[in-house]
Amino acid sequence: MKIGLLGLALISAPLTAEEFVAQTAPMAGHWMVDLRPSADSPPYSKPMDISIAADGRVTGSFYNSDIIAGRAGRGRGRLCLAFRTSDGQGLYHSSACLIDGKMVGQTWAEDRNFIFPWTAER
């Protein structure tokens, strides 16, 4: 099936700032991140606060560290974000997608050589 130039333009048309903010709003706000290594581990959670600007920049905090740099976006029917934090000794690269009202993510601790899957709920 061929898509005409007008059809292609409509599919890939960028969102206005207001549309972007409205679409990413479900990811913004206060979350509690479940950091248990397994479902039967004792409860262990940390707060995550996310703000998303109209240009896609993500700010806030995760695991009591300020978000250094981050971006939010959408694609393939998902809303996702990615950001960096630091504990003063190393960088942490985190990313997550909103799935069924929960954040499903992972953090790569670059200097500690591990990746850790996590989930977050409001």
N, C-alpha and C positions, 0 to 999 in steps of 0.2 A: 504494500500500500504506500503510495506516495503522499507526502505532506507538502502542500504548497508553501511558499514563503510566508504568507500571512498566517497560516496554521502554525508554522514553526515559530514565528514571532510571538504568537499568543501562548504557546507552550512554554517558551523560555523567557517571557517578559519578566523583568525584575519587579519585585514587590516594592510598593511605596514604603516609606519609613513607618507609617501608621499600620499598614498591613503586616509588615515584619514584626512589629512590636506585638500586635494582636495574636499572630501565629505562634510566637515564642513565649507568650505570657504563661502558658502552663508549666514552663521550666523555671520561671523566676520565683523567688521567694525562699522560705525557710524549709530545709529538709533535714531529716535525721538519717545519717548514713550507717547502715549495718555493716560493721567491719569484722564480724565473726568469721573465722577461717572455715567453719562448717555450720550447718543448721543446728547441730546438737551442742555447739560450743556455748559457754556462758554469754549472756548479752554483752555486747561492746559496741557502742555507737558514738558518733561524733557529729556535731552540727555542720551543715553546709548552707551558706546563704548566697543566693545567686541573683544578680541584677544583670539585665540584658539591655543594652542601648539600641537605639534605632539603626545604628550602623553595624550591629552584630557583635560589638565588643562585650565580653563577659567580665564582670567585676564581682567582688564579694570575698568570701572566705571559705576555707575548707580545712577541717582538722586544726582549727585555731591558727591558721596561716592565711595571710592575704593572698588573693589570686593576683599573680604577677602579670599575666597576660592570658587572654582567652577569647574564644570566638564561639558563636552559636550559628547554626544553620539548619537547613532542611534539605532533604533529598531522599528519593526512593520511598516517599511516604513517611519518613521519620523526622522528628525534631531531635537534634543532637547538639552537644557542646563539647569543647575541649579547652583545657587550661593548664597553667603551670603554677605550682606553689613551691615554697622552699621552707625547710626547717632550720635554715642558717648554715647547714652543713652539706646539703645536697638538694637537687631538683627533683620534683615529683611531677610527672606528666599524667593528667587525668582526662578521661573522656567518658561520656555517657550519652545514652539516648533515652528518650521518654517512651516507655512501653507500658500500655495499660495503666497509666497514671503513676507509674513508678519510674525512677531513674535506675537504669541498669548500666553499670559502668565498670571501669578498671583504672587502676593507678600503677604506673611504672615508676619505681624508685630507681632512677638511673644510677646513682652512686652506690646503692645498696644491692643492686643486681637482682631485683625481684619485681614481679607483677602481681597485683592483688585485685581480684574481682570483688565487686561490692554492689549493693542495692541501696536505694534511698527512698524513703516515704515521707510524706508531709506529717 
